[in-house]
Amino acid sequence: MAERIKMGLVGCGGMSGAHMNGYRELWNNDLKEYDIVAACDIDENRAQERANQAHEFQGGTKPAVYTEIDEMLDKHPDMDCIDICALHSAHHVLAVPALDAGKHVILEKPFGITMRACKIMMEAAERNNRIISVAENYRLGHMERTRSWAIAQGRIGDPRMFFWIEVGEALGKWGWRNFKMDAGGGWALDGGVHFTDLMRYILGLEAEEVYAINKAYEPYRYDNPGAREGGYSVDVEDAMISTIKFEQGVTAQWTWVGSAPAHGFGQKVIYGSEGALDWGRGLIPRGGEPISNEDLRKEFSDSLSDEEREYFFPGGIGNSVAIELKYFADAIRTGGKPEVDAVEGMKSEAICMAAYESGYFGRPVTIAEIESCELEGYQKEINDKLGIE
């Protein structure tokens, strides 16, 4: 086994717990890639908790605990990389000094709070010849791998339309995620960037243009949403309805609504020239019998070579966070790139930001306008407030 990669945890709140489970999963499957040497959080108790958890499964010296990233970086010059699970507004603030200190970075999605923040991090990675990995773990799940494979195999013919619709009521408090200057937007960004990444990955196509309408129908989030009790005011959307034009004439209709009372519904389906791929029912060929998700997944698994199987599920692991951490370790060791690198993370986020900018300007916007930072209305308020240049 090669020498372990020295890792520092930065941001030890809720999502970092999923990352800890990923590290533990690697360790338990004898993929001891990392030595977690430090944990950093503005709340020392949270950092202490993660340090204790790491010590439990990896043994050795207990990770050091810090409340300031600069001190952590200064005291660990031999640290190879950091894992950032923090407010979206802090991603670039934490990543850039780490990259400038020569550390590789894996960070939670969305990549940056704005596209300009993404570019700042990409420039820092380039000038220091360091790797950025964006934690888009959804695509690494077995069923999403299966769906991508089915589309690539032409099992529904040429893709035509993709419907991703989630409508319901979601008015519970979610801390800093309810505020634009901390999160960058509501669920259309926070969860939405997972969904746009899946659209790109499963279709194997890039988006070209977006038209969207965004609304904030509900000005409060509540301790008790049903009774409308214990509310505080928020400033993010609770409804986003969009149309996305992809390459090769494929059109997606992406809707997320969290302010639809009494009756919720959802549908995720790709239609092709010869059938449909339904998230619930499985593969439905034109004029044929449906193939269940379970049977389709088995077909995919049976099609894999030993080399492909080891890539998709290293060591037989199914935990998607553990898999992305393994890819990050592989990239560090080989000088290659993780599957979801900075460019991939930026492209998936660009679709979300295109939806926000389309709503702001009231017109269709191109992805090129967003990726180049040529169009910034919705994002300008964030950039100005946070001093992102």
C-alpha positions in Angstrom: 0.0 0.0 0.0 1.3 3.4 -1.0 1.8 6.0 1.7 -1.4 7.4 2.9 -2.6 10.8 1.7 -2.7 13.4 4.5 -6.1 15.0 4.7 -7.5 17.9 6.6 -11.2 18.4 7.2 -12.6 21.9 6.8 -16.1 22.5 7.9 -17.4 19.8 10.3 -21.2 20.3 10.2 -23.9 18.1 8.8 -22.6 17.1 5.4 -19.2 16.3 6.8 -20.9 13.4 8.6 -21.6 11.8 5.2 -18.0 12.3 4.3 -16.9 10.7 7.5 -19.0 7.7 6.7 -17.3 7.6 3.3 -13.8 7.6 4.9 -14.9 4.9 7.3 -16.3 2.8 4.4 -13.0 3.0 2.6 -11.1 2.0 5.7 -13.4 -0.9 6.4 -12.9 -2.2 2.9 -9.2 -2.1 3.2 -8.9 1.0 1.0 -6.9 3.0 3.5 -6.2 5.9 1.2 -6.2 8.7 3.7 -4.7 9.7 7.0 -7.0 12.4 8.5 -4.5 14.6 10.3 -6.6 17.6 11.2 -10.2 18.9 11.5 -11.1 22.6 11.4 -14.4 24.4 12.1 -15.4 27.7 13.6 -17.2 25.6 16.2 -14.4 23.8 18.0 -16.8 21.1 19.4 -17.8 20.1 15.9 -14.2 19.8 14.8 -13.5 17.8 18.0 -16.3 15.4 17.1 -15.0 14.7 13.6 -11.4 14.2 15.0 -12.8 11.7 17.5 -14.6 9.8 14.8 -11.5 9.7 12.6 -9.4 8.4 15.5 -11.9 5.7 16.1 -11.6 4.0 12.8 -8.1 4.9 11.6 -6.3 4.8 15.0 -2.8 6.3 15.2 -2.5 9.9 16.4 -5.7 11.7 16.9 -6.3 14.5 14.3 -5.4 17.9 15.5 -8.3 20.4 16.0 -8.4 24.0 14.7 -10.9 26.8 14.4 -8.9 28.7 11.7 -7.8 27.3 8.4 -4.7 29.5 8.2 -3.4 28.0 11.5 -4.1 24.4 10.2 -2.3 25.0 7.0 0.6 26.7 8.8 1.1 23.8 11.2 0.7 21.0 8.6 3.0 21.9 5.7 3.1 18.2 4.7 -0.7 18.0 4.4 -1.7 16.8 0.9 -5.3 17.9 0.6 -8.4 19.3 2.3 -12.0 18.3 2.3 -14.4 21.3 2.5 -17.9 21.0 3.8 -18.9 24.5 4.6 -21.4 27.3 3.7 -21.5 27.8 -0.1 -20.4 31.4 0.5 -17.2 30.1 2.2 -16.1 27.6 -0.5 -13.8 30.0 -2.4 -12.7 31.7 0.9 -11.4 28.4 2.2 -10.3 26.7 -1.1 -8.1 29.5 -2.5 -5.6 29.7 0.5 -5.4 25.9 0.6 -4.7 25.7 -3.2 -2.1 28.5 -2.8 -0.5 26.5 0.0 -0.1 23.6 -2.4 -3.0 21.5 -1.2 -5.5 19.6 -3.5 -9.1 20.3 -2.7 -12.3 18.3 -2.7 -15.4 20.4 -1.8 -19.1 19.9 -1.5 -21.5 21.1 -4.3 -22.3 23.6 -5.6 -18.8 24.4 -6.6 -19.0 28.1 -5.8 -21.7 30.5 -4.6 -21.5 32.2 -8.0 -19.8 31.4 -11.3 -17.2 34.1 -10.6 -16.4 32.3 -7.3 -15.9 29.1 -9.3 -13.5 30.9 -11.7 -11.4 32.2 -8.8 -10.9 28.7 -7.5 -10.1 27.3 -10.9 -7.5 30.0 -11.4 -5.9 29.2 -8.1 -5.8 25.5 -8.9 -4.2 26.2 -12.3 -1.5 28.5 -11.0 -0.6 26.0 -8.3 -1.0 22.8 -10.4 -3.5 21.4 -7.9 -6.6 19.3 -8.3 -10.1 20.3 -7.5 -12.8 17.7 -7.1 -16.5 18.7 -6.7 -18.6 16.3 -4.6 -21.2 15.3 -7.1 -21.9 11.9 -5.7 -25.4 11.3 -7.1 -24.1 10.2 -10.6 -21.9 7.6 -8.9 -24.8 5.6 -7.6 -25.5 2.2 -9.1 -28.9 3.1 -10.7 -27.6 6.4 -12.2 -24.7 4.4 -13.7 -27.3 2.0 -15.1 -29.4 4.8 -16.6 -26.4 6.4 -18.3 -25.4 3.0 -19.7 -28.9 2.4 -21.0 -29.0 5.7 -22.8 -25.5 5.2 -24.3 -26.5 1.7 -25.5 -29.4 3.2 -27.4 -32.0 1.3 -25.4 -34.6 4.0 -26.0 -33.3 5.2 -29.4 -32.2 8.8 -29.8 -33.1 10.9 -26.7 -35.7 13.5 -27.4 -37.1 14.9 -24.1 -36.2 14.8 -20.4 -38.8 15.7 -17.8 -37.6 16.3 -14.2 -40.6 17.5 -12.1 -40.8 17.7 -8.3 -43.7 19.6 -6.9 -44.8 19.8 -3.3 -44.6 21.9 -0.1 -41.2 22.3 1.7 -41.5 25.1 4.2 -39.4 23.8 7.1 -36.4 25.7 8.4 -33.0 24.8 6.9 -30.6 27.2 8.6 -28.2 29.1 6.4 -29.5 27.3 3.3 -32.6 29.6 3.5 -30.5 32.7 2.8 -29.1 33.9 -0.6 -25.9 35.4 0.8 -25.0 32.1 2.5 -26.3 29.6 0.0 -26.5 31.4 -3.3 -30.1 30.4 -3.8 -32.7 27.9 -2.7 -33.2 24.3 -3.5 -32.9 25.0 -7.3 -29.2 25.5 -6.6 -28.6 23.4 -3.5 -30.2 20.2 -4.7 -30.6 21.4 -8.2 -27.0 21.2 -9.1 -27.1 17.4 -8.4 -30.0 17.2 -10.8 -28.4 19.2 -13.6 -25.3 17.1 -13.2 -27.4 14.0 -13.6 -29.1 15.4 -16.7 -25.7 16.1 -18.3 -24.2 12.7 -17.2 -27.1 10.5 -18.2 -27.8 12.2 -21.5 -24.1 12.6 -22.3 -24.9 16.0 -23.7 -24.2 19.7 -22.7 -26.9 22.3 -22.1 -27.0 25.3 -24.5 -29.8 27.6 -23.3 -32.2 28.0 -20.4 -35.5 29.9 -19.9 -36.8 29.9 -16.4 -39.3 31.6 -14.1 -38.4 31.8 -10.4 -40.8 32.7 -7.6 -40.7 33.3 -3.9 -44.4 32.7 -3.0 -43.7 31.9 0.7 -41.7 34.5 2.6 -41.2 32.4 5.8 -39.9 29.0 6.9 -41.4 27.5 10.0 -40.6 25.2 12.9 -44.1 23.8 12.4 -44.9 24.4 8.7 -48.4 22.8 8.9 -49.5 25.3 11.6 -47.4 28.1 10.2 -45.7 28.5 13.6 -42.2 29.6 14.6 -41.4 31.3 11.3 -38.5 33.4 10.2 -38.2 35.4 6.9 -36.1 34.1 4.0 -34.9 35.4 0.7 -34.6 32.4 -1.6 -37.0 31.0 -4.2 -39.5 28.3 -3.5 -40.5 27.7 -7.1 -38.5 27.3 -10.3 -40.0 26.2 -13.7 -37.5 26.0 -16.6 -36.9 24.7 -20.1 -33.4 23.6 -21.0 -32.1 23.2 -24.6 -29.4 20.5 -24.8 -27.2 19.6 -27.7 -28.7 17.4 -30.6 -32.1 19.0 -30.2 -32.9 17.4 -26.8 -35.2 19.4 -24.6 -35.6 19.2 -20.8 -38.4 20.5 -18.7 -37.1 21.0 -15.1 -39.4 22.1 -12.4 -38.9 22.3 -8.7 -41.6 23.7 -6.4 -41.7 23.8 -2.6 -44.7 26.0 -2.3 -47.5 23.8 -3.7 -49.9 22.9 -0.9 -52.3 20.0 -0.6 -51.2 18.0 -3.6 -47.7 17.1 -4.6 -46.5 15.1 -7.6 -43.3 14.2 -9.4 -42.1 12.6 -12.6 -38.6 11.8 -14.0 -38.6 10.4 -17.5 -36.4 10.5 -20.6 -38.3 9.9 -23.9 -36.4 8.6 -26.9 -37.3 7.7 -30.4 -37.8 4.0 -29.4 -39.1 4.2 -25.8 -38.8 5.8 -22.4 -36.7 5.5 -19.3 -38.8 6.1 -16.2 -37.2 6.5 -12.8 -40.1 4.6 -11.2 -41.0 1.9 -13.8 -37.7 1.3 -15.5 -37.1 0.9 -19.2 -40.2 0.9 -21.4 -39.4 0.0 -25.0 -41.7 1.0 -27.8 -44.2 -1.8 -28.2 -42.5 -4.0 -25.7 -42.7 -5.1 -22.1 -41.2 -2.8 -19.4 -37.9 -3.8 -17.9 -37.8 -3.1 -14.2 -35.1 -1.0 -12.6 -33.9 -4.1 -10.8 -33.6 -6.1 -14.0 -32.0 -3.2 -15.9 -29.5 -2.7 -13.1 -28.6 -6.4 -13.3 -28.1 -6.1 -17.1 -25.7 -3.3 -16.5 -23.8 -5.1 -13.8 -23.5 -8.3 -16.0 -22.1 -6.2 -18.9 -19.2 -4.9 -16.9 -15.6 -6.1 -17.4 -13.6 -6.6 -14.2 -11.8 -3.4 -14.9 -15.0 -1.4 -15.3 -16.5 -3.0 -12.2 -13.5 -2.0 -10.2 -13.7 1.6 -11.5 -17.5 2.0 -10.8 -17.5 0.2 -7.5 -13.9 0.1 -6.1 -13.4 -2.7 -3.7 -17.1 -3.6 -4.1 -18.1 -0.3 -2.4 -21.6 1.1 -3.1 -21.3 4.2 -0.9 -21.2 7.0 -3.5 -19.4 9.5 -1.2 -16.7 6.8 -0.5 -16.4 6.3 -4.2 -15.8 10.0 -4.9 -13.2 10.1 -2.2 -11.5 7.1 -3.8 -11.5 8.9 -7.2 -9.9 12.0 -5.5 -7.2 9.8 -4.0 -6.5 8.2 -7.4 -6.2 11.6 -9.1 -3.8 12.8 -6.5 -1.6 9.7 -6.8 -1.6 9.5 -10.6 -1.7 13.2 -11.5 -4.9 12.6 -13.4 -8.3 14.0 -12.7 -11.3 12.9 -10.7 -14.5 12.1 -12.7 -16.1 15.3 -11.4 -13.4 17.9 -11.6 -13.7 21.7 -11.5 -14.8 21.9 -15.1 -17.6 19.3 -14.6 -18.7 21.0 -11.4 -18.7 24.4 -13.1 -20.8 23.2 -16.1 -23.5 21.6 -13.9 -23.7 24.8 -11.8 -23.9 26.9 -14.9 -27.3 25.4 -15.7 -28.6 26.4 -12.3 -27.2 29.9 -12.6 -28.7 30.2 -16.0 -32.1 29.5 -14.5 -31.6 32.3 -11.9 -30.3 34.8 -14.5 -33.1 33.9 -16.9 -35.6 34.7 -14.2 -33.8 37.9 -13.3 -33.6 39.2 -16.9 -36.9 37.7 -18.1 -35.4 36.1 -21.2 -33.7 32.9 -22.3 -30.0 32.9 -21.6 -27.2 30.9 -23.1 -24.9 28.7 -21.1 -22.0 30.5 -22.8 -23.1 33.8 -21.3 -23.1 32.2 -17.9 -19.8 30.3 -18.1 -18.0 33.4 -19.3 -19.5 35.6 -16.5 -20.8 37.9 -19.3 -24.3 37.9 -17.7 -24.5 38.6 -14.0 -27.7 40.2 -12.6 -28.9 37.8 -10.0 -25.3 36.9 -9.1 -24.1 40.5 -9.1 -25.8 41.2 -5.7 -23.9 38.2 -4.2 -20.6 39.1 -5.8 -20.9 42.7 -4.6 -21.9 41.8 -1.1 -19.2 39.2 -0.7 -16.5 41.1 -2.5 -16.0 38.5 -5.3 -14.2 40.1 -8.2 
